[in-house]
């Protein structure tokens, strides 16, 4: 249901979704204003027909003048609201202040005043149509923010208290001896009024709520289409960024190969093959290997998610794969609840472990000392959490902000391509997980990874510490 304060129809978090634009807010406001205007016209016609029928058909004497004045005031207010909205330029609709939010709130306050006036003239709370206080409160809860809803609710309670003390008695509602005198089609006035009131109340609520739900469903479909289009756009943008970075990264070895190839070709043609020629050929092979590594890393992102099928493994096996083959220059200490090792996890084991292994290798490179790397694995709330902390010098805020950009690296040339974190983030997020980085100078860097699994553990078993090398678990 639409709410002036809520933007859940236009979420801003998550990949492929967006925050509400001014046009979105205008359309949502338009839905609410049109609904209020249409419903108030229904109320005006319904009140008029009810008063005329009770007075002229059922023979109950009513103060027609004051009643018609109240209904006329409601109709005039509704006409003003409708004309004002149609003539107010969209550019004047402030998407932050929402003046129409307060206009609708004030108009619903006037509705409560008008209802109170009608009930005051027709028997007070003994009138079955006093049920319409609930209709106004329900509509306020659908259309207005919390502050307006509570304010209107308190005002309605005050109106009910007022009508319990001050009202104009209506024959047939406050004089039991007269109940049998006022009937229509064999039904007394109170029972007939209650039936009509309940039917009208329910019809109004159902009509309005179903109309709002239909319009909101239409908006949700449109937002979903826009979100899918944006997701495709983001993938294309990411591919373009990756391609640009790859072109930059490949340009260096390819340039080297081109230069050396010309030299080798010249030496071969002249028949002067020397030891330098052999060394040049070796250099070409080395540069080609480097190009192949870059292409392998690039293609791994697609392969991890598309090419590799999902398989059911366990938390323990996944962690083993993540730390297996890491350079033993710095020890990796894994801390994990022993009972969560057997929890099943459905994921592309090779691709996911390769992505996380790249993070662990970065931590080992950053540590480079006997302190090593700590890896804490926990499970709760249907998710597995892996916290990797290195004992390095930490990184500055600007570098921390750029972590995850393709081909951004702090390593020396030739020792890193800057794709590890970028690809790891893509893999983890596409599997429904999250990855976050935090660091302080002199305190190392911490990487927090969360991944969903099938069956969450029960209880909080004691932890056991395991050292890498000679058996992790």
C-alpha positions in Angstrom: 0.0 0.0 0.0 1.3 3.5 -0.8 2.6 5.5 2.1 3.9 9.1 1.9 6.9 8.3 4.0 7.8 4.9 2.6 9.8 4.3 -0.5 9.7 0.5 -0.5 8.2 0.5 -4.0 11.3 2.2 -5.2 14.1 0.6 -3.2 17.6 2.2 -3.4 19.6 -0.7 -2.1 20.7 -3.8 -3.8 22.0 -4.4 -7.2 19.9 -3.3 -10.1 17.4 -1.2 -8.0 17.0 2.5 -7.8 15.9 5.3 -5.6 12.6 7.1 -6.2 12.7 9.9 -8.7 10.6 13.1 -8.7 8.4 11.6 -11.4 7.8 8.5 -9.2 6.9 10.6 -6.2 4.5 12.7 -8.4 2.8 9.6 -9.7 2.4 8.1 -6.3 0.9 11.5 -5.0 -1.4 11.6 -8.0 -2.7 8.1 -7.2 -3.5 9.1 -3.6 -5.1 12.5 -4.5 -7.2 11.0 -7.3 -8.3 8.2 -4.9 -9.3 10.7 -2.2 -11.2 12.9 -4.6 -13.1 10.0 -6.2 -14.0 8.5 -2.8 -15.2 11.9 -1.5 -17.5 12.3 -4.5 -18.9 8.8 -3.6 -19.4 9.9 0.0 -21.2 13.2 -1.0 -23.6 11.3 -3.3 -24.1 8.6 -0.7 -24.8 11.0 2.1 -27.2 13.1 0.0 -29.2 10.0 -1.1 -29.3 8.6 2.4 -30.6 11.9 3.9 -33.2 12.3 1.2 -34.4 8.7 1.5 -34.6 8.8 5.3 -36.5 12.1 5.3 -38.9 11.7 2.4 -39.3 7.9 2.0 -39.0 6.7 5.6 -40.7 9.7 7.1 -38.0 10.6 9.7 -37.9 14.3 10.2 -34.3 15.6 9.7 -32.8 19.1 9.8 -32.3 19.3 6.0 -30.9 22.8 5.9 -27.9 22.2 8.2 -27.3 18.7 6.7 -27.3 19.9 3.1 -25.0 22.8 4.2 -22.4 20.3 5.6 -22.7 18.1 2.4 -22.4 21.2 0.2 -19.2 22.3 2.1 -17.7 18.8 1.6 -18.5 19.0 -2.2 -17.0 22.5 -2.5 -13.8 21.4 -0.7 -13.5 18.4 -3.0 -14.0 20.5 -6.1 -11.3 22.9 -4.9 -8.9 20.0 -4.2 -9.6 18.5 -7.7 -9.1 21.8 -9.6 -6.1 22.8 -7.6 -4.3 19.5 -8.3 -5.1 19.6 -12.0 -3.9 23.2 -12.3 -0.8 23.0 -10.1 2.3 22.7 -12.3 4.3 19.5 -11.6 7.5 21.6 -11.1 5.9 23.1 -8.0 5.4 19.7 -6.3 8.3 19.7 -3.9 9.5 16.0 -3.7 11.0 16.6 -0.3 8.3 18.7 1.5 5.3 17.0 -0.2 2.8 19.8 0.1 0.1 17.5 -1.3 0.7 15.2 1.6 -0.5 17.9 4.0 -3.3 18.9 1.7 -4.7 15.4 1.7 -4.2 15.3 5.5 -6.1 18.6 6.0 -8.9 17.4 3.7 -9.3 14.2 5.7 -9.4 16.3 8.9 -12.2 18.3 7.3 -13.9 15.0 6.5 -13.9 14.1 10.2 -15.3 17.5 11.1 -18.1 17.1 8.4 -18.9 13.5 9.7 -19.0 14.8 13.2 -21.4 17.6 12.1 -23.7 15.1 10.3 -23.8 12.8 13.3 -24.4 15.6 15.7 -27.5 16.5 13.7 -28.7 12.9 13.4 -28.5 11.3 16.8 -24.8 11.3 17.7 -23.1 7.9 18.3 -26.4 6.1 18.3 -26.5 6.7 14.5 -25.3 3.5 12.8 -23.3 5.6 10.3 -20.8 6.5 13.1 -19.0 3.4 11.8 -17.5 5.7 9.1 -15.0 7.0 11.7 -13.2 3.7 11.1 -13.3 4.2 7.3 -11.6 7.6 7.7 -8.9 6.1 10.0 -8.3 3.2 7.6 -7.9 5.5 4.7 -5.5 7.7 6.7 -3.4 4.7 7.6 -3.2 3.8 3.8 -2.4 7.3 2.5 -0.7 9.3 5.2 2.5 9.1 7.3 2.4 8.0 10.9 2.2 11.4 12.4 -0.9 12.3 10.4 -2.5 8.9 11.1 -2.1 9.3 14.9 -3.2 12.9 14.8 -6.4 12.1 12.9 -7.0 9.0 15.1 -6.8 11.1 18.3 -9.0 13.8 16.7 -11.6 11.1 15.8 -11.5 9.8 19.4 -12.2 13.4 20.6 -15.1 13.7 18.1 -16.6 10.4 19.4 -16.3 11.7 23.0 -18.0 14.9 22.0 -20.9 13.1 20.3 -21.4 10.9 23.4 -22.2 14.1 25.3 -23.5 16.6 22.8 -25.9 15.7 20.0 -29.3 16.3 18.6 -31.6 13.4 19.5 -33.3 11.6 16.6 -36.7 10.0 17.0 -36.3 6.2 16.8 -32.7 6.2 18.0 -33.1 7.6 21.5 -36.7 6.9 22.3 -37.3 3.2 22.6 -41.1 3.6 22.6 -40.9 5.0 19.2 -38.8 2.2 17.6 -41.8 0.3 16.5 -43.4 3.4 14.9 -40.6 3.9 12.3 -40.2 1.0 10.0 -39.6 0.4 6.3 -40.5 -2.9 4.6 -41.1 -4.3 8.0 -37.6 -3.5 9.4 -37.2 -1.0 12.2 -35.0 2.1 11.7 -32.0 1.0 13.9 -31.6 -2.4 12.3 -32.0 -1.1 8.8 -29.6 1.7 9.5 -27.0 -0.7 10.9 -27.3 -2.9 7.9 -26.9 -0.1 5.4 -24.0 1.4 7.5 -22.1 -1.9 7.6 -22.7 -2.5 3.9 -21.6 1.0 2.9 -18.6 0.9 5.2 -17.4 -2.4 3.9 -18.0 -1.4 0.3 -16.1 1.9 0.6 -13.1 0.2 2.2 -13.0 -2.7 -0.3 -13.5 -0.3 -3.3 -10.7 2.0 -2.3 -8.2 -0.6 -1.1 -8.6 -2.8 -4.2 -8.2 0.3 -6.4 -5.1 1.4 -4.6 -3.7 -2.2 -4.7 -4.2 -2.4 -8.5 -2.4 0.9 -9.1 0.4 0.0 -6.8 0.8 -3.4 -8.5 1.1 -1.5 -11.8 3.8 0.7 -10.3 5.6 -2.4 -8.9 5.6 -4.0 -12.3 7.0 -0.9 -13.9 9.7 -0.5 -11.3 10.6 -4.2 -11.7 11.1 -3.7 -15.4 13.2 -0.6 -14.8 15.3 -2.5 -12.3 15.9 -5.3 -14.8 16.9 -2.8 -17.4 19.3 -1.1 -15.0 20.8 -4.4 -14.0 21.5 -5.1 -17.7 22.9 -1.6 -18.1 25.2 -2.1 -15.1 26.4 -5.5 -16.5 27.2 -3.8 -19.8 29.0 -0.9 -17.9 30.9 -3.4 -15.9 31.9 -5.3 -19.0 33.0 -2.1 -20.6 35.1 -1.2 -17.6 36.6 -4.7 -17.5 37.4 -4.5 -21.2 39.0 -1.1 -20.9 41.2 -2.3 -18.0 42.1 -5.5 -19.9 43.1 -3.5 -22.9 45.3 -1.3 -20.7 46.8 -4.4 -18.9 47.4 -6.3 -22.2 48.9 -3.4 -24.0 52.2 -3.7 -22.1 53.0 -7.4 -22.8 51.7 -7.1 -26.4 53.9 -4.1 -27.1 56.9 -6.0 -25.7 56.0 -9.0 -27.9 55.7 -6.8 -31.0 59.1 -5.2 -30.5 60.9 -8.4 -29.7 59.2 -10.2 -32.6 60.6 -7.7 -35.1 64.1 -8.1 -33.6 63.9 -11.9 -33.8 62.5 -11.8 -37.3 65.4 -9.5 -38.4 67.9 -11.9 -36.8 66.3 -15.0 -38.4 66.2 -13.4 -41.8 69.9 -12.4 -41.6 70.8 -15.8 -40.3 72.4 -14.4 -37.2 70.7 -16.4 -34.4 72.4 -15.6 -31.1 71.9 -16.4 -27.5 70.1 -13.1 -27.3 67.6 -14.4 -29.8 66.9 -17.4 -27.6 66.5 -15.1 -24.6 64.1 -12.9 -26.7 62.0 -16.0 -27.6 61.9 -16.9 -23.9 60.7 -13.4 -23.1 57.9 -13.7 -25.7 56.8 -17.0 -24.0 56.8 -15.3 -20.6 54.7 -12.3 -21.9 52.3 -14.7 -23.7 51.9 -16.5 -20.4 51.1 -13.3 -18.7 48.5 -12.5 -21.3 46.9 -15.9 -20.8 46.7 -15.3 -17.1 45.0 -12.0 -17.6 42.4 -13.6 -20.0 41.9 -16.5 -17.6 41.2 -14.2 -14.7 38.7 -12.2 -16.9 36.9 -15.3 -18.1 36.7 -16.8 -14.7 34.1 -14.2 -13.6 31.6 -15.5 -16.2 32.6 -19.1 -15.7 32.2 -19.0 -12.0 28.6 -18.0 -12.2 27.4 -19.3 -15.6 29.7 -22.2 -16.6 30.0 -24.0 -13.3 27.0 -25.8 -12.0 25.9 -25.5 -8.4 26.8 -28.4 -6.1 26.1 -29.3 -2.5 29.1 -29.2 -0.3 29.7 -28.4 3.3 31.1 -25.4 5.2 34.2 -27.4 6.2 35.0 -28.5 2.6 34.4 -24.9 1.4 36.8 -23.5 3.9 39.4 -26.1 3.1 39.2 -25.2 -0.6 39.5 -21.5 0.2 42.8 -21.9 2.1 44.2 -24.8 0.2 47.3 -23.9 -1.9 47.9 -20.6 -0.2 51.6 -19.6 0.0 52.9 -20.8 3.4 55.0 -17.7 3.9 52.5 -16.6 6.5 50.5 -19.1 8.6 46.7 -19.1 8.2 44.9 -19.9 11.4 41.2 -21.0 10.9 38.8 -20.7 13.9 35.5 -22.5 13.3 32.7 -24.1 15.3 33.3 -27.8 14.8 29.6 -28.6 14.5 29.1 -26.2 11.5 31.6 -28.1 9.3 28.8 -30.5 8.1 26.3 -27.8 7.3 25.4 -28.1 3.6 26.1 -25.1 1.3 24.9 -25.1 -2.3 27.3 -23.1 -4.5 29.8 -23.4 -7.3 32.5 -24.9 -5.1 35.5 -24.3 -7.4 34.6 -20.8 -8.5 33.6 -19.6 -5.0 36.6 -21.1 -3.3 38.9 -19.6 -6.0 37.4 -16.2 -5.4 37.8 -16.3 -1.6 41.3 -17.9 -2.0 42.3 -14.8 -3.8 41.3 -12.7 -0.8 43.2 -15.0 1.5 46.3 -14.7 -0.7 46.1 -11.0 -0.6 46.0 -11.2 3.2 49.1 -13.4 3.2 50.9 -11.0 0.9 50.0 -8.1 3.2 51.1 -9.9 6.3 54.4 -11.3 5.2 55.5 -12.1 8.7 55.2 -14.8 11.4 51.9 -13.3 12.7 50.1 -14.6 9.7 46.5 -14.4 8.8 43.4 -15.3 11.0 40.2 -16.7 9.4 37.2 -16.9 11.7 34.2 -18.9 10.4 30.8 -18.7 12.1 27.2 -19.5 11.2 23.9 -17.9 12.4 20.6 -16.8 10.9 21.0 -19.0 7.8 24.3 -17.5 6.8 27.9 -18.4 7.0 30.3 -15.6 8.0 34.0 -15.6 7.2 36.2 -12.9 8.7 39.8 -12.7 7.3 42.2 -10.5 9.1 45.9 -9.9 8.1 48.7 -8.6 10.2 49.9 -6.0 7.7 50.3 -2.3 8.0 46.7 -1.5 7.0 45.6 0.8 4.1 44.7 4.4 4.0 41.0 5.5 3.5 41.5 6.5 -0.2 42.9 3.1 -1.1 40.2 1.4 0.9 37.6 3.3 -1.0 39.0 2.1 -4.4 39.3 -1.6 -3.3 37.3 -3.7 -5.8 37.9 -1.5 -8.8 39.0 -3.6 -11.8 42.8 -3.5 -12.4 43.4 -1.4 -9.3 46.3 -2.8 -7.2 48.8 -1.7 -4.7 51.3 -4.4 -5.5 54.4 -3.9 -7.5 54.2 -4.2 -11.3 54.0 -7.8 -12.4 52.9 -9.1 -9.0 49.2 -8.4 -9.3 46.6 -7.5 -11.9 44.0 -5.9 -9.6 41.3 -8.4 -10.6 41.1 -10.6 -7.5 38.9 -8.4 -5.3 36.8 -7.3 -8.2 36.0 -10.8 -9.3 35.5 -12.0 -5.8 33.0 -9.3 -5.0 31.0 -10.2 -8.2 31.0 -13.9 -7.4 30.0 -13.4 -3.8 27.2 -10.9 -4.5 25.8 -12.9 -7.3 25.5 -15.8 -4.9 23.5 -13.6 -2.5 26.3 -12.8 -0.2 28.2 -9.7 0.9 31.8 -8.7 1.2 33.1 -5.7 3.2 36.5 -4.2 4.0 37.8 -2.3 7.0 41.3 -1.2 7.9 43.3 1.0 10.1 46.9 2.1 9.7 49.1 -0.2 11.8 46.3 -2.6 12.6 46.0 -4.6 9.4 42.9 -5.1 7.2 39.8 -7.1 7.9 37.6 -8.7 5.2 34.1 -9.8 6.2 32.3 -12.2 3.9 28.7 -13.5 4.4 27.2 -16.3 2.4 23.8 -18.0 2.6 23.5 -21.7 3.1 20.7 -24.2 3.2 20.3 -25.2 6.8 21.3 -22.9 9.7 23.0 -24.5 12.7 21.3 -24.9 16.0 22.8 -23.8 19.3 26.1 -22.2 19.9 28.7 -25.0 20.1 32.1 -24.3 21.5 34.8 -23.2 19.2 38.0 -25.1 18.4 41.1 -23.5 16.9 42.9 -25.0 14.0 46.2 -24.3 12.5 47.0 -24.4 8.8 49.4 -27.1 7.8 49.3 -30.7 8.8 45.5 -30.8 8.7 43.2 -27.9 9.1 40.5 -29.6 11.0 
